[in-house]
Amino acid sequence: MTKAIVVLSVLLLLLSCNREDIIEPKPYDNPEMPLHIPYGFPPLNGSVSENSPTKYGVALGEKLFHEKKFSGNNTISCASCHNPSRAFADNSTQAVGIYDRVGLRNTPPIQNLAFMKFYNWDGSKLTLESQPLVPIITHEEMNSSMLEVIGKLKDDHGYKDLFRKAFGDENITPDRIYRSIAQFEYTLISADSKYDKVKRNEGETFTESEARGYQIFQQKCESCHSTALFTDQSFRNVGFPLNTSTEEAGRARVTGIPADYMSFRVPSLRNAEYTAPYGSFGQFPTLKAVLDYFDSGVLAAENLDPILKENGNRIPLSEQEKEDVISFIKTLSDHQFVGK
């Protein structure tokens, strides 16, 4: 009887407490970092709203982006191939990973990814959050596993602190790693080139060569390299020299559709000055080499882009026109973005 009275008394005491008397866990302070969307840019990828960049999520993602423990022998990080001074690309024809193993394709730049619908040359990923696992487990890249990566990070006090600040506790999970890297990459927005300043009437003007190049570009290049991103994000076979690897099939490697064979995502031309060599496996050492190839005639194919088919499989350009187009492309260089 006495025990029942004690229990009842405790229950009555709890019920009589005001909410002010109840101590609740203090929420962690991790404010969102608003993305400053440049004028004229396309809508954000839908995943951004589900994984909005935060102060500590971005800081953690940047640290992980430069973390060499992601690779099996602790020598390769994301930044090893995605060099900030090269617009987060590199100067290799094909990506070079652990033990100098050569990958299938050229390293793409990773600017303005928050606005992209597809990722990778073949569009195999629709969200940035699903992309980091690929290089981690690929034999030619990092040749590791998430289990191995987490094992290396779990006792690091610096990471424990950042995971707590970013997600509320110190638990290191694959999802949190993917989400934080994506948050960092969402902030890599490039829209402060000479071209942008001219368009915003900020006192910059094109030279005569740049102005001529812009006109030629609008006539002969803009059908593919359109929008403020300078890519329409489509997949096209433009008749470039073929990768000899039997593993390569372009977009068809993902879709299995013959019409997609050797079609690749149209690359953005922003910061193209810094991202040589060009092409899906670095077929062209310079921008001039790309224009020379289009001028001389591309490889014929049943699924060759109709724009090229209708023009005799080429984009005719005089030497002066090539020089002017390259002058214009260089106005898309964002020196602040690459730190130059």
ROFIPA-875631 format. One record per residue (C-alpha): residue in one letter; y, x, z; residue number from 1. Coordinates in nm, 3 decimals, padded with zeros to 5 digits, always signed. Each point is the difference from the previous one (the first is absolute). Layout:
ROFIPA-875631
(atom 'A',(Y,X,Z),NUM) ...
end
This chain:
ROFIPA-875631
(atom 'M',(+00.000,+00.000,+00.000),1) (atom 'T',(+00.236,+00.282,+00.095),2) (atom 'K',(-00.071,+00.178,-00.332),3) (atom 'A',(+00.086,-00.312,-00.199),4) (atom 'I',(+00.331,-00.035,+00.183),5) (atom 'V',(+00.090,+00.363,-00.078),6) (atom 'V',(-00.075,-00.045,-00.372),7) (atom 'L',(+00.205,-00.321,-00.010),8) (atom 'S',(+00.291,+00.171,+00.171),9) (atom 'V',(+00.000,+00.283,-00.256),10) (atom 'L',(-00.006,-00.247,-00.289),11) (atom 'L',(+00.291,-00.196,+00.148),12) (atom 'L',(+00.195,+00.324,+00.048),13) (atom 'L',(-00.054,+00.101,-00.363),14) (atom 'L',(+00.100,-00.340,-00.130),15) (atom 'S',(+00.317,+00.004,+00.208),16) (atom 'C',(+00.117,+00.332,-00.147),17) (atom 'N',(+00.290,-00.012,-00.243),18) (atom 'R',(-00.036,+00.174,-00.341),19) (atom 'E',(+00.259,+00.246,+00.122),20) (atom 'D',(-00.252,+00.120,+00.261),21) (atom 'I',(-00.268,+00.077,-00.260),22) (atom 'I',(+00.012,+00.360,-00.129),23) (atom 'E',(-00.081,+00.012,-00.371),24) (atom 'P',(-00.065,+00.314,-00.206),25) (atom 'K',(+00.319,+00.139,-00.146),26) (atom 'P',(-00.003,-00.026,-00.381),27) (atom 'Y',(+00.018,+00.334,-00.180),28) (atom 'D',(+00.331,+00.072,-00.171),29) (atom 'N',(-00.063,+00.069,-00.368),30) (atom 'P',(+00.279,-00.151,-00.210),31) (atom 'E',(-00.042,-00.076,-00.370),32) (atom 'M',(+00.168,+00.231,-00.250),33) (atom 'P',(+00.164,-00.220,-00.265),34) (atom 'L',(-00.059,+00.113,-00.356),35) (atom 'H',(+00.323,+00.035,-00.197),36) (atom 'I',(-00.102,-00.155,-00.331),37) (atom 'P',(+00.206,+00.138,-00.291),38) (atom 'Y',(+00.182,-00.242,-00.223),39) (atom 'G',(-00.208,-00.116,-00.296),40) (atom 'F',(-00.335,+00.116,+00.139),41) (atom 'P',(-00.299,-00.234,-00.032),42) (atom 'P',(-00.143,-00.191,+00.299),43) (atom 'L',(-00.189,+00.187,+00.269),44) (atom 'N',(-00.378,+00.016,-00.010),45) (atom 'G',(-00.130,-00.291,+00.209),46) (atom 'S',(-00.171,+00.238,+00.242),47) (atom 'V',(+00.333,+00.135,+00.124),48) (atom 'S',(+00.078,-00.318,+00.194),49) (atom 'E',(-00.338,+00.025,+00.173),50) (atom 'N',(+00.054,+00.365,+00.094),51) (atom 'S',(+00.375,+00.043,+00.033),52) (atom 'P',(+00.114,+00.355,+00.074),53) (atom 'T',(+00.083,+00.064,+00.365),54) (atom 'K',(+00.169,+00.291,+00.174),55) (atom 'Y',(-00.317,+00.151,+00.144),56) (atom 'G',(-00.236,-00.127,-00.270),57) (atom 'V',(+00.197,+00.200,-00.258),58) (atom 'A',(+00.019,+00.306,+00.227),59) (atom 'L',(-00.376,-00.014,+00.054),60) (atom 'G',(-00.063,-00.054,-00.371),61) (atom 'E',(+00.212,+00.301,-00.096),62) (atom 'K',(-00.186,+00.219,+00.250),63) (atom 'L',(-00.336,-00.121,-00.131),64) (atom 'F',(+00.120,+00.055,-00.360),65) (atom 'H',(+00.036,+00.371,+00.082),66) (atom 'E',(-00.318,+00.021,+00.210),67) (atom 'K',(-00.250,+00.255,-00.136),68) (atom 'K',(-00.271,-00.121,+00.240),69) (atom 'F',(-00.057,-00.280,-00.249),70) (atom 'S',(-00.199,+00.247,-00.210),71) (atom 'G',(-00.347,+00.126,+00.082),72) (atom 'N',(+00.115,+00.361,+00.050),73) (atom 'N',(+00.354,-00.077,+00.132),74) (atom 'T',(+00.178,+00.143,-00.305),75) (atom 'I',(+00.116,-00.303,-00.201),76) (atom 'S',(+00.243,-00.277,+00.094),77) (atom 'C',(+00.152,-00.281,-00.205),78) (atom 'A',(+00.311,+00.217,-00.034),79) (atom 'S',(-00.204,+00.284,-00.150),80) (atom 'C',(-00.010,-00.192,-00.329),81) (atom 'H',(+00.295,-00.235,+00.056),82) (atom 'N',(+00.274,+00.258,+00.042),83) (atom 'P',(+00.338,-00.154,+00.098),84) (atom 'S',(+00.191,+00.253,-00.213),85) (atom 'R',(-00.200,-00.111,-00.306),86) (atom 'A',(+00.074,-00.371,+00.059),87) (atom 'F',(-00.326,-00.004,+00.197),88) (atom 'A',(-00.204,+00.126,-00.296),89) (atom 'D',(-00.102,+00.360,-00.075),90) (atom 'N',(-00.006,+00.252,-00.286),91) (atom 'S',(-00.376,+00.001,-00.061),92) (atom 'T',(-00.152,-00.155,-00.310),93) (atom 'Q',(-00.258,-00.169,+00.223),94) (atom 'A',(+00.002,-00.040,+00.377),95) (atom 'V',(-00.148,+00.296,+00.190),96) (atom 'G',(-00.177,-00.080,+00.324),97) (atom 'I',(-00.224,+00.163,+00.258),98) (atom 'Y',(-00.157,+00.335,-00.101),99) (atom 'D',(+00.218,-00.010,-00.317),100) (atom 'R',(-00.205,-00.285,-00.142),101) (atom 'V',(+00.170,-00.160,-00.300),102) (atom 'G',(+00.036,-00.377,-00.012),103) (atom 'L',(-00.023,-00.239,-00.292),104) (atom 'R',(+00.370,-00.070,-00.044),105) (atom 'N',(+00.355,+00.125,+00.035),106) (atom 'T',(+00.170,-00.071,+00.334),107) (atom 'P',(+00.240,-00.296,-00.043),108) (atom 'P',(+00.337,-00.004,+00.178),109) (atom 'I',(+00.027,-00.249,+00.288),110) (atom 'Q',(+00.360,-00.120,-00.015),111) (atom 'N',(+00.100,-00.367,+00.016),112) (atom 'L',(-00.354,-00.108,+00.085),113) (atom 'A',(+00.126,-00.296,+00.201),114) (atom 'F',(+00.083,-00.167,-00.333),115) (atom 'M',(-00.322,+00.077,-00.186),116) (atom 'K',(-00.271,-00.259,-00.074),117) (atom 'F',(-00.276,+00.258,-00.060),118) (atom 'Y',(-00.079,+00.348,+00.127),119) (atom 'N',(-00.177,+00.298,-00.162),120) (atom 'W',(-00.007,+00.070,-00.373),121) (atom 'D',(-00.256,-00.275,-00.056),122) (atom 'G',(+00.142,-00.254,+00.246),123) (atom 'S',(-00.314,+00.012,+00.213),124) (atom 'K',(+00.197,-00.087,+00.315),125) (atom 'L',(+00.231,-00.297,+00.052),126) (atom 'T',(+00.129,+00.103,+00.342),127) (atom 'L',(+00.110,+00.332,+00.142),128) (atom 'E',(-00.196,-00.072,+00.316),129) (atom 'S',(-00.327,+00.018,-00.195),130) (atom 'Q',(+00.084,+00.325,-00.179),131) (atom 'P',(-00.022,+00.288,+00.258),132) (atom 'L',(-00.376,-00.026,+00.048),133) (atom 'V',(-00.062,+00.100,-00.364),134) (atom 'P',(+00.128,+00.362,+00.021),135) (atom 'I',(-00.147,+00.043,+00.349),136) (atom 'I',(-00.358,-00.067,-00.112),137) (atom 'T',(+00.020,+00.134,-00.358),138) (atom 'H',(-00.202,+00.319,-00.054),139) (atom 'E',(+00.269,+00.165,-00.214),140) (atom 'E',(+00.285,-00.088,+00.235),141) (atom 'M',(-00.042,+00.007,+00.380),142) (atom 'N',(-00.379,-00.038,+00.021),143) (atom 'S',(+00.005,-00.150,+00.349),144) (atom 'S',(-00.051,-00.337,+00.171),145) (atom 'M',(+00.201,-00.227,+00.228),146) (atom 'L',(-00.247,+00.067,+00.281),147) (atom 'E',(+00.064,+00.373,-00.036),148) (atom 'V',(+00.378,-00.045,-00.023),149) (atom 'I',(+00.021,-00.218,+00.310),150) (atom 'G',(-00.221,+00.247,+00.186),151) (atom 'K',(+00.254,+00.275,-00.071),152) (atom 'L',(+00.303,-00.209,+00.102),153) (atom 'K',(-00.124,-00.195,+00.303),154) (atom 'D',(+00.073,+00.269,+00.262),155) (atom 'D',(+00.338,+00.104,-00.142),156) (atom 'H',(+00.266,-00.103,+00.255),157) (atom 'G',(+00.272,-00.011,-00.266),158) (atom 'Y',(-00.196,-00.250,-00.205),159) (atom 'K',(-00.095,-00.202,+00.308),160) (atom 'D',(+00.370,-00.036,+00.082),161) (atom 'L',(+00.095,-00.102,-00.357),162) (atom 'F',(-00.284,-00.253,-00.034),163) (atom 'R',(+00.107,-00.156,+00.331),164) (atom 'K',(+00.364,-00.018,-00.112),165) (atom 'A',(-00.096,-00.140,-00.341),166) (atom 'F',(-00.274,-00.245,+00.100),167) (atom 'G',(+00.020,-00.055,+00.375),168) (atom 'D',(-00.292,+00.214,+00.115),169) (atom 'E',(-00.162,+00.337,-00.074),170) (atom 'N',(-00.297,-00.137,-00.196),171) (atom 'I',(-00.039,+00.188,-00.331),172) (atom 'T',(-00.162,-00.220,-00.265),173) (atom 'P',(-00.039,+00.025,-00.379),174) (atom 'D',(+00.218,-00.310,-00.049),175) (atom 'R',(+00.283,+00.147,+00.206),176) (atom 'I',(-00.019,+00.325,-00.196),177) (atom 'Y',(+00.016,-00.185,-00.332),178) (atom 'R',(+00.282,-00.227,+00.114),179) (atom 'S',(+00.220,+00.281,+00.131),180) (atom 'I',(-00.040,+00.216,-00.311),181) (atom 'A',(+00.090,-00.302,-00.214),182) (atom 'Q',(+00.306,-00.068,+00.215),183) (atom 'F',(+00.123,+00.355,-00.058),184) (atom 'E',(-00.061,-00.028,-00.374),185) (atom 'Y',(+00.186,-00.332,-00.017),186) (atom 'T',(+00.315,+00.184,+00.110),187) (atom 'L',(-00.016,+00.248,-00.292),188) (atom 'I',(+00.258,-00.178,-00.214),189) (atom 'S',(+00.175,+00.192,-00.276),190) (atom 'A',(+00.310,-00.164,-00.149),191) (atom 'D',(+00.285,+00.248,+00.029),192) (atom 'S',(-00.014,+00.187,-00.331),193) (atom 'K',(+00.289,+00.061,-00.238),194) (atom 'Y',(-00.122,-00.301,-00.199),195) (atom 'D',(+00.026,-00.219,+00.311),196) (atom 'K',(+00.347,+00.128,+00.079),197) (atom 'V',(+00.115,-00.072,-00.356),198) (atom 'K',(-00.140,-00.352,+00.022),199) (atom 'R',(+00.172,-00.052,+00.337),200) (atom 'N',(+00.333,+00.127,-00.136),201) (atom 'E',(+00.020,+00.276,+00.259),202) (atom 'G',(+00.206,+00.239,-00.210),203) (atom 'E',(-00.286,+00.159,-00.195),204) (atom 'T',(-00.009,-00.011,-00.381),205) (atom 'F',(-00.263,+00.097,-00.255),206) (atom 'T',(+00.054,+00.303,-00.221),207) (atom 'E',(-00.002,-00.062,-00.375),208) (atom 'S',(-00.364,+00.114,-00.020),209) (atom 'E',(-00.104,-00.217,+00.296),210) (atom 'A',(+00.177,-00.303,-00.148),211) (atom 'R',(-00.171,+00.050,-00.337),212) (atom 'G',(-00.330,+00.049,+00.178),213) (atom 'Y',(+00.046,-00.324,+00.191),214) (atom 'Q',(+00.054,-00.189,-00.327),215) (atom 'I',(-00.311,+00.153,-00.156),216) (atom 'F',(-00.196,-00.068,+00.318),217) (atom 'Q',(+00.097,-00.368,-00.012),218) (atom 'Q',(-00.113,-00.020,-00.363),219) (atom 'K',(-00.325,+00.197,+00.016),220) (atom 'C',(-00.118,+00.030,+00.361),221) (atom 'E',(+00.125,-00.290,+00.208),222) (atom 'S',(-00.269,-00.247,-00.113),223) (atom 'C',(-00.243,+00.184,+00.233),224) (atom 'H',(+00.233,+00.187,+00.237),225) (atom 'S',(+00.200,-00.306,+00.099),226) (atom 'T',(+00.152,-00.145,+00.320),227) (atom 'A',(+00.183,+00.204,+00.262),228) (atom 'L',(-00.331,+00.178,+00.071),229) (atom 'F',(-00.013,+00.127,-00.361),230) (atom 'T',(-00.352,-00.140,-00.036),231) (atom 'D',(-00.113,-00.353,-00.083),232) (atom 'Q',(-00.312,+00.071,+00.212),233) (atom 'S',(-00.229,-00.093,-00.289),234) (atom 'F',(-00.316,+00.185,-00.108),235) (atom 'R',(+00.008,+00.137,-00.355),236) (atom 'N',(-00.199,+00.226,-00.227),237) (atom 'V',(+00.269,+00.214,-00.164),238) (atom 'G',(-00.239,+00.230,-00.184),239) (atom 'F',(+00.036,+00.308,+00.220),240) (atom 'P',(-00.259,+00.282,-00.028),241) (atom 'L',(-00.318,-00.103,+00.181),242) (atom 'N',(-00.135,+00.137,+00.325),243) (atom 'T',(-00.334,+00.163,-00.080),244) (atom 'S',(-00.156,-00.123,+00.326),245) (atom 'T',(-00.260,-00.271,-00.052),246) (atom 'E',(+00.126,-00.159,+00.323),247) (atom 'E',(+00.332,-00.094,-00.160),248) (atom 'A',(+00.054,-00.340,-00.157),249) (atom 'G',(+00.353,-00.082,+00.116),250) (atom 'R',(+00.057,-00.358,+00.113),251) (atom 'A',(-00.349,-00.091,-00.129),252) (atom 'R',(-00.140,+00.214,+00.282),253) (atom 'V',(+00.122,-00.277,+00.233),254) (atom 'T',(-00.033,-00.314,-00.211),255) (atom 'G',(-00.303,+00.080,-00.217),256) (atom 'I',(+00.183,-00.160,-00.293),257) (atom 'P',(-00.029,+00.195,-00.331),258) (atom 'A',(+00.356,-00.100,-00.096),259) (atom 'D',(+00.123,+00.198,+00.303),260) (atom 'Y',(-00.167,+00.324,-00.109),261) (atom 'M',(+00.235,+00.297,+00.047),262) (atom 'S',(+00.287,-00.226,+00.099),263) (atom 'F',(+00.210,+00.139,+00.285),264) (atom 'R',(+00.288,-00.129,+00.208),265) (atom 'V',(+00.334,+00.074,-00.165),266) (atom 'P',(+00.159,+00.268,+00.220),267) (atom 'S',(+00.349,-00.029,+00.136),268) (atom 'L',(+00.246,+00.244,-00.155),269) (atom 'R',(+00.205,+00.033,+00.317),270) (atom 'N',(+00.004,+00.365,+00.107),271) (atom 'A',(-00.216,+00.089,-00.302),272) (atom 'E',(+00.190,+00.328,-00.021),273) (atom 'Y',(-00.191,+00.115,+00.309),274) (atom 'T',(-00.351,-00.132,-00.067),275) (atom 'A',(-00.133,+00.210,-00.290),276) (atom 'P',(-00.262,+00.022,-00.139),277) (atom 'Y',(-00.027,-00.350,-00.145),278) (atom 'G',(-00.281,-00.235,-00.093),279) (atom 'S',(-00.301,-00.132,+00.192),280) (atom 'F',(-00.151,+00.348,+00.019),281) (atom 'G',(+00.305,+00.214,-00.069),282) (atom 'Q',(-00.043,+00.015,-00.378),283) (atom 'F',(+00.365,+00.090,-00.062),284) (atom 'P',(+00.183,+00.292,+00.168),285) (atom 'T',(+00.352,-00.127,-00.076),286) (atom 'L',(+00.194,-00.314,-00.089),287) (atom 'K',(+00.063,+00.154,-00.341),288) (atom 'A',(-00.376,+00.029,-00.053),289) (atom 'V',(-00.039,-00.372,+00.074),290) (atom 'L',(+00.269,-00.097,-00.251),291) (atom 'D',(-00.138,+00.243,-00.262),292) (atom 'Y',(-00.340,-00.165,+00.034),293) (atom 'F',(+00.136,-00.351,-00.044),294) (atom 'D',(+00.201,+00.121,-00.301),295) (atom 'S',(-00.296,+00.169,-00.172),296) (atom 'G',(-00.238,-00.293,+00.049),297) (atom 'V',(-00.232,-00.107,+00.281),298) (atom 'L',(-00.377,-00.048,+00.003),299) (atom 'A',(-00.111,-00.318,-00.171),300) (atom 'A',(-00.198,-00.250,+00.205),301) (atom 'E',(-00.106,-00.360,-00.036),302) (atom 'N',(+00.194,-00.089,+00.314),303) (atom 'L',(+00.299,+00.223,-00.077),304) (atom 'D',(+00.320,-00.161,+00.123),305) (atom 'P',(+00.134,-00.242,-00.266),306) (atom 'I',(+00.346,+00.159,+00.011),307) (atom 'L',(-00.150,+00.327,-00.124),308) (atom 'K',(-00.232,-00.169,-00.252),309) (atom 'E',(+00.295,-00.180,-00.155),310) (atom 'N',(+00.181,+00.333,-00.042),311) (atom 'G',(-00.277,+00.200,-00.166),312) (atom 'N',(-00.137,+00.133,+00.333),313) (atom 'R',(+00.318,+00.191,+00.078),314) (atom 'I',(+00.352,-00.010,+00.138),315) (atom 'P',(+00.209,+00.192,-00.255),316) (atom 'L',(+00.271,+00.217,+00.154),317) (atom 'S',(+00.222,+00.273,-00.142),318) (atom 'E',(+00.041,+00.325,+00.193),319) (atom 'Q',(+00.351,-00.106,+00.102),320) (atom 'E',(-00.130,-00.337,+00.119),321) (atom 'K',(-00.268,+00.169,+00.211),322) (atom 'E',(+00.261,+00.224,+00.159),323) (atom 'D',(+00.222,-00.298,+00.076),324) (atom 'V',(-00.282,-00.213,+00.144),325) (atom 'I',(-00.097,+00.287,+00.233),326) (atom 'S',(+00.365,+00.032,+00.105),327) (atom 'F',(-00.003,-00.369,+00.092),328) (atom 'I',(-00.332,+00.022,+00.187),329) (atom 'K',(+00.150,+00.276,+00.212),330) (atom 'T',(+00.272,-00.243,+00.112),331) (atom 'L',(-00.283,-00.181,+00.184),332) (atom 'S',(-00.040,+00.299,+00.232),333) (atom 'D',(+00.082,-00.086,+00.361),334) (atom 'H',(+00.097,+00.334,+00.153),335) (atom 'Q',(+00.034,-00.138,+00.351),336) (atom 'F',(-00.349,-00.156,-00.017),337) (atom 'V',(-00.167,+00.329,-00.093),338) (atom 'G',(+00.227,+00.211,+00.220),339) (atom 'K',(+00.162,+00.198,-00.280),340) 
end
